[in-house]
Amino acid sequence: MTLQERLRGLMARKGLTQQQVGDAVGVTRQAVARWLAGLSEPKGKTLGKLASFLGCTAAWLQFGEGDSVQAFIEGEETPPDGVVEIREYQLRASCGCGAENDWEEIHNSRATWYRREFFDTRGVKPEQCRRITARGDSMEPFIFDGDHVLFAEEIEPVQIRDGHLYVLAIAGQLKIKRLASVKGGIEIRSDNPTYGTETYKGDELSQIKIFGKVLEISRAV
């Protein structure tokens, strides 16, 4: 199934016109018509706005990956049955020689609700998961500054799946990057072509701590 087929199906299900979609994401009706005809595709922030408006993830709309509905749902103060909450965290800097970075919950951060089945289908426990905020432009156009990233902490050594997104720290600095295994080391890639690929081998690997694989990316419109 192509992007235009997924878009057409969601619009039909919700009874949306091309004009309504265009107005919601800030493009013309003609631009939406071109998407539906397969002549062009939404990119970057426009893709994120379109996915949010339609109630799906950008990854599913663009590639057909993951769930066809947003993983998170707005809630009241207490999650209903079958729903869990994940809070926002930040990486706490290490203090002293040999100390490791640790996570701390952001005070007064708003919890995000997820359906428990979201975690069950991925074989992870909600207790393993944290939400963080992406900073910088090195992963554009897939991840933008201010996007929220959900990841599952894994027990070291983390098994790397080449080309997948991971949350890691390099010399104590939090990063979200694509990783790949190379002979004797790890290759760290950015989606933004203005940033180069980094390779760490041998003793350099001691600078890297891989926390876990990214599960979901969301952004506010």
Disulfide bonds with the S-S distance in Angstrom:
none
